[in-house]
Amino acid sequence: MYGFNGKNGMWMYDPNDKAFWLGHLAAHQTHVEESTWLSEGGEENYSGGFWKYSKRFKELTLEGPFKAEDLLIAVSKRRAFSTSGYHWPAARIANLTPSKP
């Protein structure tokens, strides 16, 4: 989601309601349940009981809905950008901004 517009999120269009939504992804934490077990020597061992960031899941937050007439359009140029797995060519891009807070 972020590759399209930096860390500003991604705009999505709902054709049923004819409205735009701004989506943001954030880190998701998952709880690792505490567990106990006995070792072969009879010693009690503990594990878990903490929160960790998920490598797989993200949390989606949506802002909106916004009508098209309530959005400002700013056109800018994007330089080519490459990572080990992706390549974005140079292009003109449009950024949407709500005109009313």
Backbone as CSV, one residue per row, in Angstrom:
resi,resn,N_x,N_y,N_z,CA_x,CA_y,CA_z,C_x,C_y,C_z
1,MET,0.817,-1.194,0.000,0.000,0.000,0.000,0.857,1.253,0.000
2,TYR,1.953,1.267,0.750,2.720,2.486,0.875,3.584,2.800,-0.336
3,GLY,3.894,1.815,-1.161,4.749,2.058,-2.303,4.144,3.014,-3.307
4,PHE,2.853,3.202,-3.278,2.197,4.057,-4.254,2.228,5.527,-3.873
5,ASN,2.338,5.846,-2.584,2.227,7.245,-2.178,3.048,7.506,-0.920
6,GLY,4.273,7.037,-0.897,5.087,7.235,0.293,4.400,6.659,1.510
7,LYS,4.417,7.372,2.612,3.739,6.927,3.829,2.408,7.647,4.002
8,ASN,1.888,8.209,2.912,0.624,8.942,2.982,-0.586,8.043,2.785
9,GLY,-0.400,6.777,2.567,-1.512,5.862,2.391,-1.884,5.689,0.928
10,MET,-3.021,5.057,0.707,-3.485,4.803,-0.655,-4.966,5.130,-0.742
11,TRP,-5.322,5.865,-1.779,-6.724,6.191,-2.008,-7.409,5.042,-2.715
12,MET,-8.629,4.745,-2.276,-9.437,3.688,-2.883,-10.804,4.265,-3.214
13,TYR,-11.394,3.762,-4.284,-12.690,4.262,-4.737,-13.757,3.199,-4.547
14,ASP,-14.883,3.595,-3.964,-16.028,2.712,-3.782,-17.067,3.073,-4.843
15,PRO,-17.189,2.262,-5.904,-18.120,2.615,-6.981,-19.588,2.560,-6.570
16,ASN,-19.937,1.775,-5.569,-21.331,1.700,-5.120,-21.786,3.019,-4.492
17,ASP,-20.927,3.574,-3.627,-21.274,4.830,-2.946,-20.699,6.056,-3.654
18,LYS,-19.916,5.827,-4.721,-19.254,6.917,-5.456,-18.468,7.802,-4.484
19,ALA,-17.643,7.150,-3.668,-16.871,7.856,-2.646,-15.446,7.317,-2.602
20,PHE,-14.542,8.154,-2.117,-13.133,7.788,-1.951,-12.840,7.542,-0.479
21,TRP,-11.918,6.629,-0.227,-11.446,6.303,1.112,-9.923,6.352,1.102
22,LEU,-9.327,6.867,2.176,-7.875,6.891,2.314,-7.483,5.797,3.303
23,GLY,-6.689,4.835,2.837,-6.281,3.715,3.678,-4.848,3.852,4.163
24,HIS,-4.619,3.496,5.417,-3.284,3.492,6.026,-3.028,2.111,6.624
25,LEU,-1.816,1.604,6.452,-1.418,0.350,7.098,-0.486,0.666,8.262
26,ALA,-0.696,-0.027,9.365,0.154,0.136,10.548,0.567,-1.245,11.043
27,ALA,1.589,-1.251,11.863,2.074,-2.507,12.435,0.985,-3.145,13.302
28,HIS,0.966,-4.459,13.330,-0.010,-5.207,14.125,0.738,-6.031,15.167
29,GLN,0.273,-5.972,16.402,0.872,-6.777,17.456,-0.028,-7.956,17.780
30,THR,0.605,-9.068,18.073,-0.124,-10.271,18.461,0.440,-10.758,19.798
31,HIS,-0.439,-11.347,20.613,-0.022,-11.804,21.938,0.417,-13.262,21.859
32,VAL,1.586,-13.540,22.424,2.087,-14.908,22.519,1.693,-15.416,23.908
33,GLU,0.788,-16.381,23.924,0.277,-16.911,25.191,1.396,-17.557,26.005
34,GLU,1.296,-17.430,27.306,2.268,-18.052,28.197,1.999,-19.552,28.273
35,SER,3.062,-20.316,28.263,2.925,-21.763,28.426,3.995,-22.261,29.395
36,THR,3.696,-23.358,30.048,4.652,-23.973,30.976,4.777,-25.457,30.648
37,TRP,5.940,-26.004,30.927,6.166,-27.425,30.729,7.280,-27.886,31.658
38,LEU,7.320,-29.177,31.843,8.365,-29.761,32.691,9.438,-30.382,31.807
39,SER,10.696,-30.114,32.143,11.792,-30.729,31.398,11.965,-32.169,31.886
40,GLU,12.847,-32.909,31.237,13.080,-34.315,31.629,13.570,-34.430,33.063
41,GLY,14.257,-33.398,33.544,14.761,-33.415,34.914,13.729,-32.952,35.936
42,GLY,12.505,-32.628,35.479,11.455,-32.197,36.388,11.426,-30.695,36.630
43,GLU,12.281,-29.955,35.927,12.316,-28.509,36.075,11.152,-27.869,35.328
44,GLU,10.495,-26.892,35.960,9.391,-26.202,35.296,9.940,-25.068,34.428
45,ASN,9.513,-25.029,33.161,9.961,-24.008,32.211,8.775,-23.150,31.777
46,TYR,9.066,-21.896,31.457,8.042,-20.941,31.027,8.435,-20.341,29.685
47,SER,7.419,-19.979,28.911,7.647,-19.301,27.639,6.422,-18.453,27.336
48,GLY,6.597,-17.422,26.528,5.478,-16.596,26.096,5.107,-15.545,27.119
49,GLY,3.849,-15.084,27.029,3.370,-14.053,27.932,3.816,-12.663,27.516
50,PHE,3.950,-12.439,26.207,4.389,-11.125,25.734,3.731,-10.800,24.392
51,TRP,3.856,-9.541,23.986,3.343,-9.072,22.693,4.497,-8.970,21.721
52,LYS,4.228,-9.272,20.454,5.261,-9.114,19.430,4.611,-8.582,18.156
53,TYR,5.433,-7.924,17.331,4.935,-7.407,16.060,4.834,-8.545,15.053
54,SER,3.706,-8.589,14.350,3.478,-9.620,13.351,4.249,-9.293,12.080
55,LYS,4.904,-10.293,11.511,5.566,-10.127,10.222,4.571,-10.289,9.079
56,ARG,3.443,-10.902,9.359,2.469,-11.230,8.322,1.310,-10.239,8.243
57,PHE,0.796,-9.805,9.389,-0.427,-9.011,9.406,-0.151,-7.534,9.643
58,LYS,-0.993,-6.679,9.066,-0.979,-5.233,9.259,-2.383,-4.803,9.656
59,GLU,-2.512,-3.630,10.252,-3.812,-3.088,10.609,-4.178,-1.998,9.619
60,LEU,-5.361,-2.115,9.043,-5.860,-1.153,8.069,-6.787,-0.167,8.749
61,THR,-6.500,1.119,8.552,-7.369,2.183,9.037,-7.852,2.965,7.827
62,LEU,-9.144,3.200,7.759,-9.727,3.940,6.639,-10.231,5.298,7.117
63,GLU,-9.953,6.332,6.308,-10.501,7.665,6.529,-11.487,7.935,5.413
64,GLY,-12.624,8.485,5.755,-13.586,8.797,4.720,-14.981,8.466,5.192
65,PRO,-15.919,8.460,4.291,-15.772,8.619,2.848,-15.639,10.092,2.447
66,PHE,-15.025,10.306,1.273,-14.869,11.640,0.702,-15.537,11.666,-0.661
67,LYS,-16.294,12.709,-0.927,-16.863,12.896,-2.258,-15.779,13.489,-3.151
68,ALA,-15.848,13.215,-4.445,-14.841,13.706,-5.388,-14.725,15.223,-5.327
69,GLU,-15.842,15.915,-5.169,-15.799,17.386,-5.149,-15.167,17.943,-3.876
70,ASP,-14.931,17.098,-2.887,-14.289,17.531,-1.642,-12.799,17.209,-1.603
71,LEU,-12.233,16.794,-2.740,-10.805,16.457,-2.810,-10.074,17.413,-3.742
72,LEU,-8.874,17.817,-3.330,-8.003,18.624,-4.173,-7.016,17.692,-4.860
73,ILE,-6.674,17.996,-6.107,-5.728,17.172,-6.866,-4.464,17.981,-7.105
74,ALA,-3.322,17.418,-6.739,-2.027,18.030,-7.003,-1.217,17.044,-7.834
75,VAL,-0.734,17.498,-8.992,0.059,16.644,-9.880,1.532,16.963,-9.668
76,SER,2.349,15.916,-9.539,3.790,16.086,-9.357,4.529,15.009,-10.142
77,LYS,5.841,15.157,-10.198,6.672,14.163,-10.882,7.314,13.258,-9.848
78,ARG,7.435,11.986,-10.213,8.100,11.008,-9.352,9.339,10.513,-10.083
79,ARG,10.453,10.486,-9.382,11.682,9.927,-9.957,11.604,8.414,-9.958
80,ALA,12.366,7.799,-10.827,12.446,6.334,-10.843,13.009,5.870,-9.504
81,PHE,12.518,4.731,-9.041,12.941,4.195,-7.752,12.971,2.684,-7.835
82,SER,14.034,2.073,-7.324,14.159,0.618,-7.352,14.588,0.083,-5.997
83,THR,14.080,-1.099,-5.680,14.545,-1.859,-4.519,14.934,-3.233,-5.055
84,SER,15.292,-4.128,-4.179,15.679,-5.464,-4.638,14.513,-6.214,-5.274
85,GLY,13.277,-5.865,-4.901,12.132,-6.604,-5.423,11.203,-5.818,-6.328
86,TYR,11.360,-4.476,-6.367,10.424,-3.655,-7.124,11.147,-2.574,-7.914
87,HIS,10.477,-2.114,-8.974,10.975,-0.979,-9.747,9.791,-0.095,-10.115
88,TRP,9.865,1.176,-9.713,8.850,2.140,-10.094,9.498,3.098,-11.088
89,PRO,8.974,3.193,-12.309,9.560,4.102,-13.283,9.215,5.556,-12.949
90,ALA,9.976,6.481,-13.508,9.643,7.897,-13.351,8.270,8.128,-13.972
91,ALA,7.482,8.992,-13.355,6.126,9.220,-13.853,5.551,10.488,-13.236
92,ARG,4.447,10.916,-13.784,3.649,11.982,-13.180,2.620,11.295,-12.305
93,ILE,2.447,11.807,-11.102,1.486,11.202,-10.181,0.520,12.276,-9.672
94,ALA,-0.657,11.851,-9.317,-1.665,12.751,-8.754,-1.858,12.404,-7.285
95,ASN,-1.812,13.407,-6.445,-2.062,13.230,-5.018,-3.385,13.883,-4.668
96,LEU,-4.215,13.164,-3.927,-5.489,13.693,-3.484,-5.360,14.182,-2.043
97,THR,-5.990,15.307,-1.757,-5.995,15.870,-0.423,-7.400,16.353,-0.106
98,PRO,-7.938,15.991,1.064,-9.265,16.514,1.424,-9.231,18.031,1.516
99,SER,-10.194,18.704,0.909,-10.240,20.167,0.952,-10.852,20.667,2.242
100,LYS,-11.620,19.798,2.928,-12.247,20.167,4.198,-11.714,19.243,5.284
101,PRO,-11.174,19.813,6.372,-10.646,18.936,7.449,-11.719,18.179,8.165
